Amino acid sequence: MNWDAIGATGEIIGATAVVVSLLYLGIQIRGQTRQARLAAAHDISIGYRQAMDHFSDPYMSQLYVKALSGIESVNDSELFQLILGCQKMLRVWEEAFYLHSEGQLHGKYWGGIDRQFRAFLDLPVFKYTWDIRCEFYGDEFRKMVDESQVVSYRFRNRNSPIVSPIMSNDT
């Protein structure tokens, strides 16, 4: 075997190693992208649960139900607490929106998140909070929220005679 044949064999082996390395790298990047998307969905889920903790407090739950009849039904201190809770939720929605926009939050997660938050916009305190605080959010997010079709928020199932909490006599 001469040196030219040995050199050619070395080049073939080297080229094969480069191709295998690129394939391996592609597989790794694909796996990391999938993991990043799953992590984004998990982070949004955690943020949502933490923000919902605000609403699960019995006192805060009573305030939100009280506010269903209108913002005027709560005093300034109560309204401030309600606004803070709504802003927590709006921040989670905004983060989910931007993660989805950047391809980090898969559409199968985004659809449900978006519908849930559009339902929150049906509640008077969320509408009020958005009206007075929308300028604190990103331009693209504001545009998306302002163009969103609000979904009816229900406390009871579809077969219940009470369709909307605003129509309820239970408050």
N, C-alpha and C positions, 0 to 999 in steps of 0.2 A: 504494500500500500504506500502510495506516495503522499507527500505533504498536501497536495491539492485535494486529494480525496479525504484526508483527515480534516482539513479545513472546511470542506463542504459538509461533511458529517457533523462537525461542530456547529456550523451555521444552522443546519436543520434542527439539531437538538435545541439550540438556543431559541430559534423561532418558535418551536413547539412549546418550549417552556414559557415564552412570552404569551402565547395564545392561551395556554392553560392558566397562567397567572391572571390574565384579563378576564377570563371566564369566571374564575374563582372570585375576583374582585367584584364583578357584576352581580354574582349571587349574594355576596356579602352586603353590597350596597342595597340590593333589593330587600334583603332581610332587615337591614337597619331602617329602611324607609317604612316598612311594615311595622316594625317595633315603635318607631317615632309616632306613627299614626295612632297606634293603640295607646301609647303613652299620652298623647294629646286627648284622646277620648276619655281616658281614665282621669286625667287632670281636670277636665271640664266636669266630669261626673262628681269628683270630690268637691270642686268649687260650688257646684249646684247644691249638693247635700249640705255643705257648710252654710250657704246662703239660706237654704230652706230651714235650717235650725232656728233662724230668727223668727220665722213664721210659726214654728211648732211650739214656741213658748206660749203657755196659756194666756198670759196677759196680752201678748202681741196678737195672738189669734183673735181675741175679743176685739182688739182695736181694729184689725182689718175687717172683721165682720161689721163692726160699728160704722166704719168708713164706707161700706157698701151703699149706704143710703145717701152718701155725699160727703165731700171733704169738709163741709161746714159743720158736720156732726161731731168733729173732734177738735180739741183745743190745740193751741200752738205747740205745746210740748209733745202731745200725742202725734201730731202731724209730722213733727221733726223726726220722731222715731220711725214712723211709717215711711217717710222719704228715705231715711238711711237704709231701711230694709229693701226698699225697691231699688235703690242704687246698687246694692250688693248684687241683686239679681240681674240688673241691666249690665253690670260689668262682666258677669259670667256670660251673658248673651253676646256681648261685644267681643269678648275673648274667643268664644266659639266661632263667631262670624269671621274674625280675622284668621283664625287657624284654618277654617274651611276655605277661605279665599286663597290662602297660601298653599292649599293642598295637603295640609297636615291633619285635618279632620275629615274623615271620609264622609261622603254624602249620606250613607246609610245612618250615620249618627246625627248629622246636621239636620236632616228632615224632621225628626222627632223633637229635637231641641228647639228648632225654629218654631214649630207649631205650638209647643208648650209656652214659649215666651210671647208669641202673638196672642195666645189666650190670656196671658197675664195683662196685656194691654187693654183687655176688655174691662178690667177692674178700675173703678174710678181713681183709686190712689195711684195706680201705675200710670194711668193717663195723665194725671196731674203732675206726677214726678217727671214724666217724660217732657211735658210741656214746659216745666220750669228749669229742668236740668239738661236738656238735650245738647246744649252747646258745649258741655264738658266731654262729649264723646267724639270719636273720629268722624271725619266727613263721610266716608263711604258707609260706615255703620249708620249714621244719622239718615242718610239717603235711603238705605235699605229699610230701616224702621218706619220712616215716614211714608214709604211706598207699600208697606206690608198690609196685607188684608188681615184685619183682626179676626180672631177665631173666638167664638162664644165660650166663655169660661163657665163651667158647671160644677156645682158641688155634688149634685145628685146624678143618678144614672139617667139614660135617655128615656126610660119609661116612666120616670117620675113626673107628676104634674107640674112640679116646679122646675123650669128649664134654666133659669138664670138666678144667681143669688140676689140680684137687684130686685127681682120680682117676688122674692120670698117675704113672707110675713113673720118668719122666725127670728128676725133680727131685732 
